[in-house]
Amino acid sequence: MKEQLLYEVTDPSGYVTLDAVADFRGVRIRPVGPDQIEVTGGTARPRPDTLKVSVGYHAGFVGEGEISYAGPTRSAVPGSPAGSWPNG
């Protein structure tokens, strides 16, 4: 459970789902038995009016790729291709 929260959640105060915006900052996890845990302290706000969507379709090929750049200091990150974007 802890690993999933750390891996999946980029903003613990505002994790957007289809149903709500979850706030995990107060979450507490404790074991209660063999292979059982209790999770308490999570809260939520109403979902936003709009959501981001990712769409895929079958076209005879399988491929995947991702690249992200953000922030004014992205070129300071080791391996970042500085100068590859305008004004970068």
Steps between C-alpha positions, in 0.01 A plus 500: 500500500772748595697421185194555282431838660862605448516371143162611372424825680689806379300749707384351833279802568316483166491159330236536227273202436174468306299526821690747720826675572659292774719646774740238641697732733325367811500132406612256767565133428522235770506121495191335650565133421673261265497661153261770625542873557280785614516824303357814666525876466444550129271783393364625168362801319251492209646407164595781264261610224737370230730199483797403286455190285738266322359318200639200317389291206612182328671573168713190450808626683606500862719784619543721799701807587507785744707812544440786740670832559392751761624798692760768446789280620435190290839538330668462843375142524771248404425357156256777411537610137555870565433711196268246340196720555454863398643731766644192671 
